[in-house]
Amino acid sequence: MGKYDVIIVGSGHNALIAAAYLTRAGRSVLVLEKNDRPGGFLRTEELTLPGFKHDVFAAAHPLFTTGPAYAELREELEKRGLNYLNTDLPTGVSMEDGQTAVLPTSFAALMEEAERLAPGDGSALAAMFEQLNPYVNDIFGLFNMDLSSPEAAPIIKRLLHDEGGSGYSPFAASFVTTARHTVNSLKSPVTRAMLASWVTHLGRTPDEVGSGIWVPLTTMALMGGGMPTPEGGSEKLIHALIQLIKDQGGEIITQSLVERILVENGKAVGVRTARGRKYFARQAVVATTTPDQLYLSLLKDTEISSPLRTQAEKFRYGRGCVQIHLALSEPPQWPDERFHRVGQPHLTDGLDGFTLAIAQGMADLLPAKPTFTVDCSTNLDPTRAPEGKAIMRLQVLEVPIRPRGDAANQIEVGDGSWTHDLTERFTERVLDVVSRHIPNIPGAVIGKYVVTPDTIARFNPNAGPGDPYGGAHDLAQSYLFRPLPGQPGHQTAIPNVYMLGAATWPGHGVNGGSGYIVAQKLLSQ
């Protein structure tokens, strides 16, 4: 029977980052993964045709490359083959009426673009950033802290309250506003659509309370980090982390589903797999999981307070995602030449159309006119496809996990399962939208593979019924309410069991934050 200092259940990038830190410090670490290889939602495969390398789920890593884990592990990861490719135009927007805008990494260039679209918008944007500027260091510092920790408490207080006063700060007010309200100071509908649309990638919607603060934060993050993607595919980050962990003495076992965390005298002592194999931990067990899985399954046999278990039962998942992967006979022919350098632009008919599509998704209807991002990795990395060819990904967020109807009354949804016919019909609708923005689509399409909410649910239990963000991110299930109000941090009801991953702060996406936070907690013991 194996005995280790720390056992980590699951092998998403956060889990591997924690393992990299722990093994570097000399701790013995075992990582157990149920799938055929580590990495979670970081997976690169030839989905469509031979030689076309698609990122199946997650693609770009701007939040990771601007965080402390990358800064501290970068040299060792690069030695093991990790090389990021980037662009100075991380995002943009293509409107159905032909208008376009780009978001450059240069502040001066962004002001110039905003002024081109509407005189005065450059000043309005500058004012948005200026209002946030006094709080920026504290805000981004919290992304690398457990919000429930004593170290975070004075920072949160400083952010929310006026210094020396009894009132609340301007930041506190902006914290509960909406993205639509935040961009209302901008006159250009193009700029409004470009900036407000990105809150959906943070699990929020533009008219949702609490989404407003993410408009300037996301803009700043994209300007600071660009849209970096590993050369050869997103999974290259996982390959480098695996090699680093193994070089430092760590062990990773795949196709090993953990069924229970073993607890004795109120302390975790190890885990048991579905095949009956037991592994023992001297210091801690770290679970890359959601709270419902943790308290209702992994700790099913352990005495947990009734209120906490009830909260776990009520943990909510958000809406789904459809990703359409295309193999192209030639690169996309954007009318705006700049878009050959844009990382992930949105295709939309404006903020109103965008929110209408979301509202239809919230009503469990297929949106009549989906809006989404497009990325073409071969623009920066031609190794991802045969010479002269290209790949493209269309990412449609806020899609019903089980649609009960079609907002356009054109697609029969049956019982809501993403059958082949339903998937094909919805894909045709999305490609029809693309054709209005990119003239050679769908004509250049030579291969297609579609990831649906059903696909996501089967692949990763952290997605619940098909939510790629590991649980709803509305205000009632975010920040100190995440993963649960009764557990507002990464340490669980069992003192030496920790959680990391999308269900914990700072949430989903390739950011490395929870892996970094949990590693620092364990290394301080």
DABEL-V701844 format. One line per field, one symbol per residue. phi: phi as a letter, one per 20 degrees, with the letter a starting at -180 (. if undefined). A space follows every 50 residues. Layout:
phi->???
//
This chain:
phi->.fccfcddencffffffgffffffenfecdddcfefbfpledbdbefdcg ndddefcecfcffffddfffgedgfffffdoecedbcecfbabdefenfc bcdefefffffffffffagofffffgfffffegfdgfffffffdcffefg fegffffffedffmddedegfgfffdedffffeffeefffffffefffff fdndcfdegnefffffffgfffffdmcfcffnpgffffgffgfffffenf cccelcefebeecclmcfdrccefenfdcdcedadddebeffffedcfdg edfcggfffffffegddeeebdddecedfbffeffegfffdffceedbdp ffffffffgfffemdfffcfcaecccffgecffebggnebcbcdddeleg fcfdrcfelddeemenfefgfffffffgfffffgffdcgedegefdabbd edgfgffffcffelfqefemogdfgfcclfedfbgeceaeeefegddcdb offdfenenedmfffffffffffee
//
